[in-house]
Amino acid sequence: MVNRILLVTCAAGLSLASKVINRQSQTATVNLSQMQGAPQHFASGFLYGIPDTANQIPAHFYSEIAFNYGRAGGAQLPAKGYMDGLEEYKPRFASMLSNYRTCRQFGAEFIILLHDLWGADGSESQSDLFPGDNGDWSTWDSFLNQVVSDMRANNMTTAVKVDIWNEADGGGFWLRDRSQFMDMYARTHNLLRSIFPEAQIFGPTFTGQPDPNNVWWTDWLSMIASKNVIPDVYCWHLIRQPGGSGGDDITYSRGVFEQMLQQFGLPSRTINIDEYGSPEEQVPASSAWFMARFERNNIHGLRSVWTGGPSLHDFMTDLLGRTGGGVYFPAGEWQVYRYYGTNMTGNRVATTSSADGFFDVYATASDRVRILGSAHTKTGSYTINVDGMADFGFNTQGTVNVQAREFPFAGLRGEVDGPIDHGITAISFQNNRLVIPATISVNTSAYAWEVFRI
C-alpha cells in the first residue's frame, strides 16, 4: 500500500517531528539588493529514472520541475552490453536513445554513460573484458566507433555530453588497476576528440570528491596535464558517507578542487555534479539544501538513483510513485522540485547559509519574495535575515506578511498531494531588515517562506 499525506493541517506534518535542537545564532541571509538573474534550476536533473517507453510518464511531471539534465546508458538490462558482443549492446543503445529523446523533448541536456553501454554496470566480474586488457585496445576502439556511428545514424548529436567512465575510483564499475584506467581515459579522450568533436567530454566522474590525499585524483590531474587530455567539464559526485557527514558539499569540494587545479597548472572550467545525494538524503529537506548549494555556486547537479533493475528505468529517481493501475503520482520530493521549478520565478537573490552549514536557503523575487530552505537532515531553531527590503519596494521599516509552507516526506514513493500551508503571520521589521524565525521541527521536511505586502 502506498503511503499518503494529504494537504491538510499543520498537525499532519508535525506528527513526524523529531526533537528540536537549539542551534544558537545560526542565521541564513537573503539580500534583496543583490539580484542574480533568472532562475537556472541547477538542481533539476537526474540519473536514469526515465522509462524506455516514450511518454509513459505524463509530460507535466518533467516540465513542472524544470527538468534540464538526464544521464543514462542502458544499465541493468538483460542484454549484457558490448563486452559480450554487438547483439548484447543493441538493446542498451536503444534504451539510451529513448531516454535521450525524452530529454530533448523537454530541452534537457544528456550525458551518455559509456561504461553502461559497455556492460560494466555493477553486474560485471573480474573475468569480464575491460578496455585495454593485456594491452589490447581493439575491442574498446571498435566499441567507441560503434557508439558514435549509431548516435549519428539516429540524430543523437545535439546537447550530448560523454562520461568516459563512471566512478572508476569506487571499485564497483572498474575492476582493473588505476594505471589501466588512466591509459583508457587518455586514449578515449583522444579518440572521441577525433570521431565525435561536437560532444563535450566529462571527467573524471569519481565517486569521491576532490582530495589532495587521494591518489586517484592526484594521478588523474597529473595525467591530464601531462597528456593534454583536459575535459570540457570537470565532474564528480557528492555522496554523503553512510550514517555520517561530509562528502556532499559542493561549496567545500569546489574550493579544494580549485586549489588542486592551481597545483597542477590546469585551467578552470565548468563543473557538473552528475550524481548528488545518498539514500538518506533523498528527502525533501536535503533536496532543498542541495538546491541552495547548487544555485549559489552556479553548478548543475543530477540526482542519484538508488534502485536497480526495472525500477532504475522508472519513477524519475523516486520523485514519483505509481498505482497498481499504472497511474503516476507525486512523492514528497517532487513537490519540492515543482515549487523550485514552477513557483520560484523572477530573479534569483543572493543568499548565505548559516554558519554551521546545515541551514541553507535559495530565494527568488517576483510578485513575492520566495525562500526555500531546510536544515539538511537536522532540526533546530534558526533565523532568516532578509536584508535590503527597500530594494524590493518595501520601506526600511514596517510590517509584512510571511506565509509558511512545509514539504513533507511520506517514505519511498509515498504520495504527497502538495505542501502543508502553515498560514500567514504578520512580522514587523526595521532598519531595512526582516527577521523570520525558522523552527525546523521535522528533519525530513523542506520549508518555504513567502514575503509579501499586507
HULINKA-V564507 format. One record per backbone hydrogen bond with DSSP energy under -0.5 kcal/mol. CO is the residue of the C=O (numbers start at 1). NH is the residue of the N-H. Records with the same first field share a line. If there is no record, write none. Layout:
CO: NH / NH
This chain:
3: 415
5: 417
6: 8
9: 12 / 13
10: 13 / 14
11: 15
13: 16
14: 17
21: 23 / 381
22: 24
23: 26
25: 27
26: 383
28: 385
29: 352
30: 32 / 387
31: 34 / 350
33: 35
34: 350
37: 348
41: 44
42: 301
43: 45
44: 68 / 69
45: 303
46: 71
49: 51 / 316
52: 54
53: 56
56: 58
58: 61 / 62
59: 62 / 63
60: 64
62: 65 / 67
63: 66
68: 109
69: 46
70: 111
71: 48
72: 113
74: 77
81: 84
82: 85
85: 89
86: 89 / 90
87: 91
88: 81
89: 92 / 93
90: 94
91: 95
92: 96
93: 97
94: 98
95: 99
96: 100
97: 101
98: 102
99: 103
100: 104
101: 105
102: 106
103: 106 / 108
104: 107
109: 70
110: 112 / 161
111: 72
112: 114 / 163
113: 117
114: 118
115: 119 / 120
117: 82
118: 83
119: 121
125: 128
130: 133
132: 135
133: 136
135: 137
136: 132
137: 141
138: 142
139: 143
140: 144
141: 145
142: 146
143: 147
144: 148
145: 149
146: 150
147: 151
148: 152
149: 153
150: 154
151: 156
152: 155
155: 157
157: 160
159: 110
160: 200
161: 112 / 163
162: 164 / 202
163: 114
165: 167
167: 170 / 173
168: 171
177: 181
178: 182
179: 183
180: 184
181: 185
182: 186
183: 187
184: 188
185: 189
186: 190
187: 191
188: 192
189: 193
190: 194
191: 195
192: 196
196: 199
200: 162
201: 232 / 233
202: 164
203: 235
205: 167
206: 237
211: 214
213: 215
214: 218
215: 219
216: 220
217: 221
218: 222
219: 223
220: 224
221: 225
222: 226
223: 227
224: 228 / 229
232: 270
233: 203
234: 272
235: 205 / 206
236: 275
237: 239
238: 277
241: 244
246: 241
247: 239
248: 250
249: 253
250: 254
251: 255
252: 256
253: 257
254: 258
255: 259
256: 260
257: 261
258: 262
259: 263
260: 264
261: 266
262: 265
270: 234
271: 300
272: 236 / 274
273: 302
275: 238
276: 304
278: 281
279: 282
281: 283
283: 287
284: 288
285: 289
286: 290
287: 291
288: 292
289: 293
290: 294
291: 295
292: 296
293: 297
294: 298 / 299
295: 298
300: 273
301: 45
302: 276
303: 47
308: 311
309: 312 / 313
310: 313
311: 314
312: 49
314: 317
315: 319 / 320
316: 319
318: 413
319: 331
321: 329
323: 326
326: 328
327: 323
329: 321
330: 416
331: 335
332: 336
333: 337
334: 338
335: 339
336: 340
337: 341
338: 342 / 343
339: 343 / 344
343: 345
345: 347
347: 365
348: 36
349: 363
350: 31
352: 29
354: 357
358: 360
359: 354
360: 374
362: 372
363: 349
364: 370
365: 347
368: 366 / 370
369: 451
370: 364
371: 449
372: 362
373: 447
374: 360
375: 377 / 378
380: 382 / 440
381: 23
382: 438
383: 28
384: 386 / 436
385: 30 / 387
386: 434
387: 32
388: 391 / 392
389: 392 / 394
390: 393
396: 432
398: 429
399: 454
400: 427
401: 452
402: 404 / 425
403: 450
404: 422
405: 448
406: 408 / 420
407: 446
411: 414
414: 332
415: 5
419: 421
420: 406 / 422
423: 404
425: 402 / 427
427: 400
429: 398
430: 433
432: 388 / 389
433: 430
434: 386 / 436
435: 437
436: 384
438: 382 / 440
439: 441
440: 380
441: 18
442: 445
444: 285
446: 407
447: 373
448: 405
449: 371 / 451
450: 403
451: 369
452: 401
